[in-house]
Amino acid sequence: MVDALVVLAEAADGDADVIGLVGAGPLEDLVSHSGNGLRILDEVDRAARHHPAFRAALRTVVLGEDVPQPVLTRLAELCPAPGLMEALNPREDESHGGTEEVPRRVAGAGDPAGGGRPA
């Protein structure tokens, strides 16, 4: 399943809207679903380290407190993002902060070497 999400993120060709849909949709569902997070964590880690577009999608994931702590911690170490950090440090008033805006073209997305393309 992670490989399919890598393909989707790379097919976005740096389009931030599409990358955001991959991250906030199927990727978020995959890592937050009961039992999946721990089982696929190594695969997600590997994909994020080797694929800039997948890493950009991971930055759009927002996880709740019901996700196992080891999953939250490892994902936050791999890819610090507001949604992941908020799950690790929830607000006392239970409000949710905004998510980081993804640049219009994600640096390195669509380039296998991760070098990026001009916007």
Phi and psi in degrees as a GROMACS rama.xvg file:
@    title "Ramachandran Plot"
@    xaxis  label "Phi"
@    yaxis  label "Psi"
@TYPE xy
-62.5078  -39.957  VAL-2
-59.4227  -38.994  ASP-3
-64.6865  -37.6396  ALA-4
-70.9999  -33.2037  LEU-5
-61.6557  -45.9146  VAL-6
-60.3776  -44.6926  VAL-7
-61.7166  -45.6783  LEU-8
-63.4256  -41.6575  ALA-9
-70.3069  -33.1407  GLU-10
-66.7195  -19.9148  ALA-11
-65.8717  -17.0779  ALA-12
52.6735  40.7323  ASP-13
84.7906  -0.457938  GLY-14
-71.4128  111.464  ASP-15
-60.2357  -34.8445  ALA-16
-64.0888  -44.3107  ASP-17
-69.3571  -42.7583  VAL-18
-60.5928  -40.1592  ILE-19
-63.0541  -37.0448  GLY-20
-66.9182  -38.1938  LEU-21
-64.5229  -45.1779  VAL-22
-70.5294  -47.8155  GLY-23
-79.9072  -6.30757  ALA-24
-108.841  -100.352  GLY-25
-65.2104  -34.8861  PRO-26
-67.724  -45.3178  LEU-27
-59.7781  -44.2475  GLU-28
-61.1634  -42.5824  ASP-29
-62.9288  -48.4053  LEU-30
-78.3828  -20.0789  VAL-31
-96.2643  -12.8271  SER-32
-66.8709  136.116  HIS-33
-51.2355  122.259  SER-34
92.0198  -28.8606  GLY-35
-70.4152  -44.805  ASN-36
-50.8049  -51.6998  GLY-37
-68.1172  -36.9407  LEU-38
-69.6273  -33.9563  ARG-39
-107.416  6.70693  ILE-40
-57.9586  -43.3457  LEU-41
-63.197  -39.103  ASP-42
-66.2735  -42.7208  GLU-43
-63.8987  -43.438  VAL-44
-58.655  -49.5627  ASP-45
-61.5164  -44.5375  ARG-46
-63.5219  -41.6121  ALA-47
-66.5564  -33.8465  ALA-48
-74.305  -26.7222  ARG-49
-106.409  -11.7758  HIS-50
-131.976  102.583  HIS-51
-55.5822  -36.4672  PRO-52
-68.1273  -38.1077  ALA-53
-66.7047  -41.5773  PHE-54
-61.2718  -39.922  ARG-55
-63.7106  -40.1677  ALA-56
-64.0342  -39.2249  ALA-57
-62.1607  -31.553  LEU-58
-66.4733  -17.3912  ARG-59
-93.7252  -3.82947  THR-60
-71.9448  134.376  VAL-61
-119.677  120.532  VAL-62
-112.353  148.506  LEU-63
-91.908  175.171  GLY-64
-69.3654  -13.6412  GLU-65
-79.0558  -8.74577  ASP-66
-76.3496  135.685  VAL-67
-54.3973  139.173  PRO-68
-53.7957  -42.4877  GLN-69
-60.73  -33.5589  PRO-70
-68.545  -48.1368  VAL-71
-58.0435  -47.5387  LEU-72
-62.7786  -47.0791  THR-73
-67.5977  -41.4187  ARG-74
-65.9247  -38.3218  LEU-75
-66.9127  -36.0501  ALA-76
-68.0175  -39.3775  GLU-77
-70.39  -41.4533  LEU-78
-148.798  79.1932  CYS-79
-57.263  124.179  PRO-80
-147.673  151.144  ALA-81
-51.8858  -43.9853  PRO-82
-65.3507  -36.3636  GLY-83
-74.9206  -42.0761  LEU-84
-66.7406  -36.0562  MET-85
-65.6629  -36.0444  GLU-86
-66.2351  -32.4144  ALA-87
-75.6124  -31.2137  LEU-88
-129.904  71.2139  ASN-89
-63.195  150.311  PRO-90
-77.0597  145.252  ARG-91
-65.0245  -29.8203  GLU-92
-84.5656  4.34238  ASP-93
63.3184  14.6791  GLU-94
-81.6762  163.339  SER-95
-116.128  134.576  HIS-96
-78.9893  172.559  GLY-97
-75.3468  165.04  GLY-98
-99.282  155.17  THR-99
-62.2282  133.995  GLU-100
-77.1633  131.687  GLU-101
-83.9905  132.686  VAL-102
-56.8332  154.294  PRO-103
-53.658  -42.3162  ARG-104
-123.903  125.93  ARG-105
-81.1236  126.953  VAL-106
-58.3632  127.333  ALA-107
88.2554  -14.5328  GLY-108
-70.175  134.903  ALA-109
86.1202  -8.66386  GLY-110
-110.179  113.129  ASP-111
-55.936  -29.1479  PRO-112
-82.2017  -8.11485  ALA-113
77.8015  15.1746  GLY-114
-80.6965  -14.1044  GLY-115
82.4812  168.712  GLY-116
-130.884  154.892  ARG-117
-65.354  144.953  PRO-118
